[in-house]
Amino acid sequence: MTDSTARPSARVLLVDDDAAVLRNFRLCLEEAGYQTNTAQNSAQALAALARGVFDVCLLDFRLGDESGIELLPALRQAAPWLRVVMATAEGDAQNAVRAMQAGAADYLVKPCDPDELLIAVRRQVEARRMERRIDELESARGDVADDGPVSASPAMTRVLEMARQAADSDATVLLLGESGTGKNLLARAIHGWSRRRGGGFATVNCPSLSTELLESELFGHVKGAFTGATDNRQGRVQMAEGGTLLLDEIGDFPLALQPKLLRFLQDREFERVGDPRTRQADVRLITATNRDLAEEVTLGTFRQDLYYRINVISLVVPPLRERTEDILPLSRRLLEQLVMRYRRPARRFSNEAERAMQTYPWPGNVRELQNAVERAVILCPGEEIGVDYLPFANLPVAIAASGAPRAGDMVTLEALERAHIEAVLGAASTLDEAARVLGIDSSTLYRKRKAYGMT
C-alpha cells in the first residue's frame, strides 16, 4: 500500500494501440505507486510529452499503422532525459536490437507478467533517479556536508526548527543572510525534510547568466530558439518536477524576467523559450539572497508583487561570528571529510589553531571556514594542523580582530589591500567571482595573489 502523503516515485507514459494492454499496464503500475498517462498513437504520445514531464516511457513496437521505432527519435528529441523501454513481440530479437540502436534504454518482451513489467520500469526509474542525483551532487559541490546542517548555537537552532516546520508545507521560503552562511545547504535540508524529498532538487544561480540564458536555464528551450540551441532542452523547473527548485541570489533576478517568474509562482505555468505551448510543473520554490529585497523594491529593481509572493516564510541565517559555538564542530567535521577526499595525514587542529579559529570573525562565514580548512588539509604535512597553516594567521591584529579592513586602522595600505583580497577570496566561490567583487580582472587578481604569497 502506498503512502497517500508521499509524492509519486516516478511518472510513466504508456504508448500502445491496444486499449486492453494499456489498462492492464496502467493498473499494475499505479498499484505500485507510479503515476501514469496513456497514449494510443504518435500524436497522443507527443501531446502528452508537451503537457508534462515523464521519467520513463513504455513504447509498443507497433502502433496500428504506425511504427514505435520511428516514433522513438521524436520522443527522445521532445524529452532527451526520457528513458524508453521498447515492448516487442516474443522472440523478436532483431526488433529489440533495432530499438536499442535507436536510443531505447531497454526492451520488454510481450506478453509479460506484472513482475516483469515492474522490474523493467523500476530499473529505468532507478537509472533516472541516479542521473538526477548526479546533477544534484554536481550543483552541491562545495557544500559543507551531505547530511544537512547541525548547530550548537541557540540562534541557528531556532532557524533550523523553523525550517523543519516550513518543510511540512509547500509554502515558498525566502532564505536571507550574508554570503557564505549556508543558505544553499539549508535549502537542501528543507527539501530533504519535506514530503517532496522523493522528487528532484534543482538550483539556478541567478547572477551567473544573462536574461536569455537564465530563462532557458529555468524553463528550457526548443531547438532553434536562439543561437546555440541545437536541441530541445529541459529547464530546471522540469528537472525539479515533484520536488524543489532553489533560486540562488534571487536579488539578481533580471527585472525583465520577473513577470514570468511571478506567473509561474501563481499558476505553476510556463513556456519554454521558443515554444508557445503552455506547460505546468509541480514544484516547490525556495529562494535565497544576501540582499535587502525590501530596499530593492523601493529602488525599483525588484517587483513588489513578486517580493510578496516569495516572502511567505522568511528565515534569516545568522553569520558565523554570531554563532561561535559552531566554529570548532564545523571545522572538525570538515577536517574529517577533506582528509578522506584528499587522503592527507592531518587528523586534528592544534590548540593554538583552534583558539585562532574561534577568535577570527570569519567575514566569509562558513564558506570561508571551508576554504581555510581545505587549504590547511592540503598544505599540512603532519597529523596536527598548526596555526601557521590557517590563511589568516599572519594578518595584522587590527584587521584580524575587526574581520574587515577599515579606514583608520593603524596598518599600511598594502596590508589593508592584502586583508581585503584575502577576505573576498575566502567568501567567493570562484576566482572570477572574487575578481568581479574586487572590481579588477582575473589577471590582475592573479598577480596580486602571487605578490602577497596567497595560494
Beta strands, then each sheet from edge to edge (+ up, - down):
strand 1: 11-15
strand 2: 35-39
strand 3: 56-60
strand 4: 62-63
strand 5: 66-67
strand 6: 83-89
strand 7: 106-110
strand 8: 173-176
strand 9: 201-205
strand 10: 220-221
strand 11: 233-234
strand 12: 244-248
strand 13: 269-270
strand 14: 279-280
strand 15: 284-289
strand 16: 313-316
strand 17: 348-349
strand 18: 384-385
sheet 1: 2+ 1+ 3+ 6+ 7+
sheet 2: 4+ 5-
sheet 3: 9+ 12+ 15+ 8+ 16+
sheet 4: 10+ 11-
sheet 5: 13+ 14-
sheet 6: 17+ 18+
end
